[in-house]
Amino acid sequence: MKNLLGLVILGCIVTSSVALAKPSLIVVFPQTNYQTSAQKIFFLGTAPPDGEVLFNSKPITRSKAGHFSPSFPLQLGENIFTVRHSNQELQIKVTRLTTSPELPQGLAFAKDSLTPTIDIARLPGELICFSAIAPPNASVSVNLANQTVTLSPQPQQAQLPSNLAALTGQNQAHTQSSGGNYKGCTTVATAADLGQPQFQLTLNGKTITQPGSGKIQILSPAQLPVSEVTVDSGVARTGSSTDYSRLTPLPKGTRATVTGREGEWLRLDYGAWINSKETRILPGAIPPQTIIRSVGYRQLPTATEIVFPLQVAVPVSLQQSEQTIALTLYNTTAQTDIIRLDDDPLISRLDWQQVAPGQVKYTLNLKKAQQWGYKLRYDDTTLVLSLRHPPKIGNTGRKTLANFKIVLDPGHGGKESGASGPTGYLEKDVNLVISKLLRDELVKRGATVVMTREDDREVSLVERQTIINQEEPAIALSIHHNSLPDNGDAEKTKGFGAFWYHPQAHNLAVFLQKYVVKKLNKPSYGVFWDNLALTRPEAAPSVLLELGFMSNPDEFEQVVNPEEQKKMADAIAQGITEWFRSVK
């Protein structure tokens, strides 16, 4: 999955079409002058199997074919590695960057340390917080309009690892010195444009003043703007950047009051944030509120639709769990006295509850645990939740998958090469090879297979998602091969992994992972909940499979072995067949 770019090659040219060539000494990763904040790094490459490969004069372990992926610790600053094989030698420089802010020398604030760094807007009475990095024992404050806010030195706090740390099992928090970190907060009671805060630093009797880069506004509660989602699926998040977690996407037409801003991000009245580029402001609109009375339903040939007539399209959230779907409507008050729900193929009962003022929760109790996909949309101001019926699973003889449509997504393609193996062979190529073999195995079993690409072309993540949502297959599988973050142990990390996002895909991910691991006697990398573009489609159970590690020398030899590729495709196809039988 990781994109490893840049080949350090001595004495030959490597192309992605030659997986098993026997080149001269090659280091695929890292390229020279590589920069990282990791405390260690692995090297990935190959050399002819005869003789030794030396890193800084010390021999390393290699696979039978001569591939290698040793890890080495990094000191802060420049690290020079000399790699030798026979009479060939190359040098690679890796620079380890510090993750701690650099304290300024003398009377100064650290560069780019004054926050907020962007324009922000808050409601009256909300905390407005400031921070700066300055020399220890300094006196730091902020002047905002007509008040002064003291910024105090902060005690140590834990530094969190990145999300990628979960992939290496190294996701522990680390205590980091916070020397020179000053913070303070205030509130403002009335609406106003407060302009730029002025930061003041006093040290050894000398004082400097520096303006902040972000302006501060206090919104008027009586004149809050109203936004409307203008894209098909507005990305709602827990905070004001793409670093924050996703919430239920907001259907096109959703309206909500804006209660705060940070740069181009809007905070909506129910607590989520959305990028302003996905919305428009409705001049003169009042805060959206609606009542709901009856709730309807209709059975279609392949789906059941639950219909929620509303006065205005309000924000919603949806949560799947085993045998239930909970849909929450915000800025909504129930006047519901009657709901019709006949005996339905999917739903046994529909319950509702006004869980808080302006918040109504509908719980759909399902007849079976396995869910097959859903869609959520607004038809004008009527919210429609469409639940797909299960595919017809019958006895079709040898054509066991005759009633099933399956989308296969060969990961990467074109410029998006994905990970690289020790020889420079690219993930995008082996993904396509195995996806075609898997397609053939599924077609033999009677399935209709839709491929997101059938050659080496670039297909965007949005295009791949669109194919899944439009095709509405029984299941969707994205085929990948893995690599590791810089500080991963590439020599020891191998195995088959499965990734899911929506609960409807969990059982499929677990089943296929266990099945393939047992069938092929492969190491287990694990099952992960992961916010990936190809696990997020909700129209069908969607799973991303990592079939093995490009970065592991021994496993790479299996990855590029045609016989092993055929075994992998056959095992996945048989696993899919057995899973469908298990969820009858």
N, C-alpha and C positions, 0 to 999 in steps of 0.2 A: 504493500500500500504506500509506503514511504517513497518519495521521489528522490532518488540518488542521482545527482547530475555531476558530470565532470569526470573524465577518465585521465589518469596519469599512466601513460603507456610508454614503454621503452622498447623500441625495435620492431613495432608492428602496428597495424591498424585493426581495431576491433569493431565489428558491426553487430547489431542486435540479431541478425539472421544466422549467426554462427554461434550456437550455444555451446558446442563441445570442442571448439577449436583449441589447439595447443599453442598459445601465443608465448611471447616472451613475458617478462615480468610486467604485471599490470596491477595498479591499485585503482579500483573503481571509486572508492570512497574512503576518506575524504579527499577532495581535490586540494592541492597546495594553496596556502593562504586562506584556509578554512577558518571560520570563526564560530565559537559556540560558548555557551555559558555552563555547559555540563562539566562535571568534575572528572569524567573519563570519556573516552571515545573508542569506538571499534573501527578497525580498518578492514576493508573488504577487497579482495583481489585474488590473483592466481599467478602461478608460474609453472613451468614444466615440472613434473613430479620428481624428477631426479635431482639430487642435491638438496641443500637446505636454503630456506629463506630466513634471513637474519633481520631483525629489527633492532637498531642500535647495538649491533654485534651479538644479539642473543637469538638463538633459534626459536622458531614458533611451530606450533602443531598445524598440520595440513591434512586435507582429505586425500583419498587415494588418487584423485585426479589432479591434486596439487593446489586446490583452493584453500583460502585462509580467511579468518575473520577474528584476529586477536583484539583484545581490549587493553588500553593503557591509561593510567591516571594522567591528569593534566594539571600542571601548576598554572597559577595566574600568569597571564602574559603569553609570550611566545614559547612554543614547544617544537623543537626540531626533531624529526624522525628520519633516520637514514635506513633505507630498505635495500637489501642486497640479495641477489641470487646469482651464483656463478660469478661472471665478470660484469654483471649489470648492477647498477646502483642508481637510486633516485632519492631525493630529499623532499620531504613534505613538511610544511610549516602549518601548525594548528595554533590559533590564538584563543586562549580561554579568557572570556570577558567576565568581569565581576558583576554580580547581581545586586551588590550593595551600592547605594548612591554615594557619589564622591563628595566628601565634605569640602566646602570651599576653604581657601586659605585667606586669612585676613578678613577685612570688613566687606563681606559679600554674601549674597544668597547663592545656593547651588543653581547651576544652569537648569532652566525649565522645571524648577521645583515648586513654584508658586501655584497653588490651586485655590479656586477652580481655574482651569486653563481655558475654558470655553464659556460662552454666555449661558447663564442659567436663569430659570424663573421658578419661583416658589409661591405657595399660598401664605397669607398672613399667619404668623405664629409658628411656622415651620422652622426647624433648625437650618441655618446656613453655616457651613463649616469651611474653615480655611486651613491650609497647611503650607509649610515651608521647610526647607533644609538650610540650616545656618550653622555657624561654628558653635561648639559647646560654650556654655556660660554667657551666651548672648541674651539680650532682651529683645523679644520679637512681638510685634503687634500689628493690627490692621485697622486702618481708619476707613469706615464705611459710612457715607453720609455724615451724620453728626455724632456717631458713636465710635468708641475705640474698643477693639476686641483684643484681649491679651492671648497670645499663643504660647502654650506651655510645653516644655520638653516632655516627650512621651516615653513611658517605660518600654522595655523589650516586648515584642510580640512575635508570634510564630509566623514564619514565612511558609506559605502553602506551595506545594509542588504544582506543576501543570497537570491538566487532565491526562496527558500522555503518560504520566508516571504510573497510572493504573495498568498500563500495558507491560510494564517491566517489574511490577510488584514493589516499586520503590516510592510509594505515594505517602511517605511520612512527612509531617510538618517539621520544620527545623527552626530553632530559635535564632533570631537574627538581631544583632545590636541595632538599636534605633537611635544611637547618638546623633544629635543634630537634627532630629525630627521634631518639629514644633507644630502643634495643632490647637485650634480653638473654634468655638461655635457661638452663634448669637441668634436672636430672632428679631423680626420686624413686624410690628402689629398692623400696619396700614399699607395699602397698595401704593407703590411708588417705583419709579425708575431710579435705582441707586447708583448706577454708573459703575466705574471700575474701582475695586478696592485698592487702597494704597498701603503697601507693606512697608513697615519701618523696622530697621535693625540697628541696635545700639550695642557697641562692643568697645570696651576700654575707653569710654568717654567720647567716642565718635559715633555719629549717626548717619545712616543713609536711608533714602526712601525710594521705593521702586513700585510702579503700578502693576497690578495684576493684568493678565491678558484677557480675562473674561469679565463681562458686565453682568450685573445682578438686577433682576426685576422682581418685584412683588406684585402678584396678580390680584385683580379685584374679584372677589367671589361672586359679585353680581354681574360681571361681564366676562365670564370665562368663555374662550372660544370653543366651538364644536367642530370636531374633525369627522371625516367620512373616509372609509377605506376605499381606495380607487383601483386596487389590484385584485386579482381573483382570490388570492390567499395572503392576507396581510400577516407578516411575521411579528407576533407578539412575544415580548421577552420580559424577563424578571428585572432587567436593568437597562441602562441607557447606552449600550454598545453591543456589538456582536459577541463580546466575551461572555455575556449573560445567557442563561438557559432559555430555551424556547418554551412557550406556552401554546395552548391550542390556537392554531391560526384563525384569524378573524375573516369571515367570508366578506366578499365584496359588498359594499353598501352599508357595512356596520358603522354606526354613529356612536360617538362617545365624547364626553366633555374632556377638554385638556386641562389638567390640574398642575402641570409643571413642564419645564423644558430643560434639556441639557444639550446644547449645540443643536444638531438636527433631529434629536430624539424628543418625542412627546410622551409625557406620562398621561395615561388615560384614567378616567374616574374609577375604574374597577381595579386599578393597581398595576396593570401591565404597561410596558413601554413599546412604542412602535416608531420606526423611522418616518419622518415627515414626508419623505419622497414617496411613500406608499399611501399617502392620504391627501386630502384637500380640506381647507377650512371653509365652513359654510357661514358666510356673513349673516349676522342677525339671528342665527338659530339659537334656540334656548336649549338648556341641558336635556338630552333625550331621556324620557321616562315612558313606560308603557304598562298597561294592564294586560293580562291574558285571561281569557275565559275558557272556551272549549279547546280541547286538543283532539285533532283528528288523525286518521290513518288511512292508508290505501295500500292494497296489495297489487303489485305488479308481477309480471311473469318471473322476474329474477330478483326482486327486491321488495322489502316492505318499507314504506315511507311514513314517518311520523311527522305531522304537520302542526306547527305552532303559529297561529295567526297573531300578529303583533301590530301595534300602532306605529312603531318605528323599529328599525333594525338595530338591536342593542348588542353589546358584547356577550360572547358565550364562551364556555369552557366545557370540554368533554373529557371524561375519564373512563377508560376501560378497566374492568377487572374480571375475574373469573365469573362468567355467567351473568354479569351486569354491565350496563352502560349508564353512566350518570352524566346528565346534561344540565348545566347550570346557566340560567339566564340572569343577567345583571340589569340593574335599573328597571326591574320588573316586579309588579305586584299582582298576585293571583286573585282573580274573581271566579275561580273555576268551581263549577258545581257538577259538571257532567263530562265524562270522557267515554268514547266508544272504542272498544278494542275487542274484535271477534277472536275466535280461536285462530291463531296465527302460526305459521311454520317456525318462526323465530322466537316470538315474545310470549311469555306466559302471563305477565302482569305488568302494568305501568303504574308506578306510585309517584306522588309528588308531595313536596313540602316547601313551605315558605321558611327557609332556614335562617333568614335574617331580613331586616327591612331592605327592600329592593333586590332581593336575591331568592329566586325560585329554583329548586332542584327537582329534576325529573329522573327517576330511576327505572330503567327498562330491565326487568328480570327476564333472562333468556332461558330457553329450554335446554340448550346445550352449551358446553364450555367453549368449544371452538367457534370463533367469529371469523367471518370471511371478508370483511372489509366494509367500509362505510364512506359516505360523502355527506358533507354539511354545506348547505348553501342558503342564500336568501332569494326567494322569488318575490321581488318588490320588498314588502315588509314582512312576508311570511317565511319563517324559518322552516326548512325541510331537512330532516335527518333521514337519509336513505341507508338502510341496512341490507347488505347483499345476502341472498339465500345461498345455502351451500350448494356446490356442484353436485350433480347426480352421480352417486357412486354405486355402480351396479356390477353385476357379473357379466363381463364382456369377453370372457375367454382369455386368449393370449393378449388381446389388446386391452390391458388392464387400465390404461389411462385414456381410453377413447373419448371420454366426456370432458377432458381437462384441457384448458389452455394455460400454458406456462410461459412467462416472460423470462428469458435469459439475458443477462447484462454482462458481456465481457468487459471487465473494468479497464478504464483508461483508453488510449488510442490516439493516433495522430501525434501532436506535440506533447500530449499528456502521456509520458512514457511509464509512469509508475516507478516501482522499485527496480533495482538492477541486481543481477547476480554477479558473482565474482569475475566472470568472463566479460561482463558488459552486456550480456543477454538481458533483454528488457521484459518487465512484467507484462506490459501490454500485449506482447506477442504470445507468451505462454497462456495468458488468460483467454485469448481468442482460440488457440489450439484446443484447449480443454473444453471451452464452451461449445465448439462445433462437435467435438466427440460426444459431449453430454446431450446436445440437441439430437444427434443421430440415435442415441440410446433411447431417449424419450419418445421420438417419433416411432421407433420400432414397437414401443409399448402402446402406440395409438394416440399419444398426446399431440395437440396443436402447439407448436413452439414459435414464439415471436422473439427475434433477436434485436437488441438495441443497436448492434453493429455486426456486420459480417465481414468486414475487412479493416485495414489499418486506417481508420478515419477518426477525427475528433468529434465526439458527441458530447455536448455539454451536460452537466448534471441535471439542469432544468429539463432539457430534452428527454433525458432518460426517465425522469420522474413523469413527464407528460405521457410518454409511451405507456407506462404502467397504469396511470390513471385513466387513459383513454381505452386501453385494451381490456381493462378489468379482468385480469387472468385469475385463475384459481389461486396461484401463488406466483411470486416473483423472486428470482435468485440473482444476486450480483456475484460474479466470480472474480476473485482476486488472489494474489499471492503476497505474502507479508514481508515486512522489514521492521526495523526497530528505531526508536529515538537514539540520539547520539550516545547516550550513556547505557544503552542496552548491552546485554551479554550475548553477542551474536553467535559465539561458539556453542553456547549451551541452550539457547532458546530455539525451539523448533515445535512443530505440531500443527494440528488442524484446529481452526477456531471458527466460531459462529457469532454473528452480531445481529441484534434485533433492537427495535425501538418501541413499536406498539405492542401491547400485551397479546394481540391476536397473532403475532408472529413468534411469541416466546416458545410455544410448544414445538413448532416446526424447527426452530433453531436448536433447541436442546436435542430433539430426536435425531436430526441429521448429524449433529456433532458426535453424539454417542454412537450412532450407527456406523459412520465412516471410520471413526477411531477403532472400533471393534473389528469391523470387516477387514480393514487393511493393516491392523496392528500398528497404527500410527500413534505417535505421542499426542496427548491432548493439550492444546494451548488454552482452551477454555471457552466459555460462553459469556458474552459481554452485552449488556445494555449499552448502546452507543448511538449518539446523535449524529448519524451519517445521512447524507443526502439520499442514498439508496436503501436505507432502512425506514425513512420517514414516510413514503407513500402510504396513505391510509386506505386506498381503494382495494387492497389485497394484502394478505400476509406477505411481508417483504423481508427477506433475510439476505445478509451479505456473508459470504463464506470466504475465509482465508485458508487456502488449501495447503499451504506450507510456506516456509520462510526462504525467500531468495537470499537472505543474508547469512543463512547457516550453510557452511560448506558441504556437509554430508547430505542435508536435505535437498540442497540445490541439485545435486546429482540425480536424485529421484525426480525432482520437478521437471527436468529436461529429458528424462528417459521416456521414449515413446511407449514402452510397455507399461511403465508406471502411470503414464498419463491415461492410457486406456483403462487400467484398473480403477483409477480415480473416477473417471467419468461413469464407468459401470456401477461403482459403489454408490455414487450420489444418485444416479437414476434409480437404483434398487431401493435406496433409502427413501426417496420421494414416493415411490410406489407403496412401500410398507407404511409410510406415514399416512397416506390417504386411506389405506385400509384401517389404520388404527383410529381414525376419527369418523368412522361411519356413523 
